[in-house]
Amino acid sequence: MPESTPNPAALPSLADFVGFYLYGLTNNPYQQSTDLAQFGQLYNLVIGEHGGVGLASSFHPYQLVNQAGVTVWYAAYAQLYAQPNRAALFEAMTDEQARYVVVPPASFSEFHVWLDTRLTSEENPVFSHYIPFVLPFLVRKGPAPLRWDAELAAAEGDKSRFGTYLDAVNKAIQFVQPSPAFVLGFGEFDEQQPERLIERFMDCRAMLLSR
């Protein structure tokens, strides 16, 4: 009997995923790598036991949303959905916590400054020296805590204990964001309030100015 065509309604929608990101500072925010194994290791270290997608690039925040208003997270979902075996891919994410890596479309190499311009060098020159970068992850929703959150909870406010984990994350990003890049934190991207990402960098502005 021929295999039936997957029912699109049965496939997970973008609402079944969450867009997360590591964010930090560097001297070159837009860098790519073809090392899929290293991307997998980084995903496991930051996200843990959740199926999902790593994007094979880092970005400046103003590259995360293209001129058409499409985010890199939506583009990653669309790339998987476009695959002929998408039903199997999505099923593996759910049943086996499978992880994939996709290369974002070249359109995301272009800068698209949001209405919130606080990360431009004209408004805040410090961000021309300490340049913001983001490493995105598209994660299938699930009950287990994210690895980052679990490590933070386990540290119980002990900065030195969590610092050991953060050092491991900084070491793990070197293949795509080499030194002097360093991670400041981890967050969830809210398409309705993208300025929250800007706020994360603004929170460290005073510290950067004092250096």
GITA-V709115 format. One record per backbone hydrogen bond with DSSP energy under -1.0 kcal/mol. CO is the residue of the C=O (numbers start at 0). NH is the residue of the N-H. E is the energy in kcal/mol with one decimal. If there is no record, write none. Layout:
{{CO/NH/E} {CO/NH/E}}
//
This chain:
{{6/9/-2.0} {7/10/-1.0} {12/15/-2.0} {13/16/-1.9} {15/140/-2.6} {17/138/-2.9} {18/188/-3.1} {19/136/-2.5} {20/186/-2.5} {21/134/-2.5} {22/183/-3.1} {22/184/-1.9} {23/132/-2.4} {24/181/-2.1} {25/130/-2.4} {30/57/-2.5} {33/35/-1.5} {34/38/-1.8} {35/39/-2.2} {36/40/-2.2} {37/41/-2.4} {38/42/-2.5} {39/43/-2.4} {40/44/-2.1} {41/45/-2.2} {42/46/-3.2} {42/47/-1.4} {45/147/-2.2} {46/146/-1.6} {47/49/-2.4} {50/139/-2.9} {51/99/-2.1} {52/137/-2.7} {53/101/-2.1} {54/56/-2.2} {58/133/-2.3} {59/62/-2.7} {60/63/-1.5} {61/111/-3.3} {63/71/-1.7} {65/68/-2.3} {69/65/-2.7} {70/74/-2.2} {71/75/-1.9} {72/76/-2.1} {73/77/-2.8} {74/78/-2.0} {75/79/-1.6} {76/80/-2.6} {77/81/-1.7} {79/82/-1.6} {82/85/-1.7} {84/88/-2.0} {85/89/-2.8} {86/90/-2.1} {87/91/-2.4} {88/92/-1.7} {89/93/-1.6} {90/94/-3.2} {91/95/-2.1} {91/97/-1.8} {97/51/-2.0} {99/53/-3.0} {101/55/-2.7} {104/107/-1.9} {105/108/-2.2} {106/109/-1.1} {116/119/-2.0} {119/123/-2.7} {123/126/-2.3} {124/127/-2.2} {125/128/-1.0} {125/129/-2.6} {130/25/-2.3} {132/23/-2.2} {133/58/-2.3} {134/21/-2.3} {135/54/-1.3} {136/19/-2.9} {137/52/-3.2} {138/17/-2.5} {145/149/-2.5} {146/150/-2.6} {147/151/-2.2} {148/152/-2.5} {149/153/-2.4} {150/154/-1.6} {154/157/-2.1} {156/158/-1.0} {157/161/-2.4} {158/162/-2.2} {159/163/-1.2} {161/165/-2.6} {162/166/-2.4} {163/167/-1.4} {164/168/-2.0} {165/169/-2.6} {166/170/-2.1} {167/171/-2.0} {168/172/-1.3} {172/175/-1.8} {172/176/-3.5} {177/180/-1.9} {181/24/-2.1} {184/22/-2.3} {186/20/-2.1} {192/195/-1.9} {193/196/-1.6} {194/198/-2.4} {195/199/-1.3} {196/200/-1.1} {197/201/-2.3} {198/202/-2.2} {200/203/-1.2} {201/204/-1.2} {203/207/-2.1} {204/208/-2.4} {205/209/-1.2} {207/210/-1.1}}
//
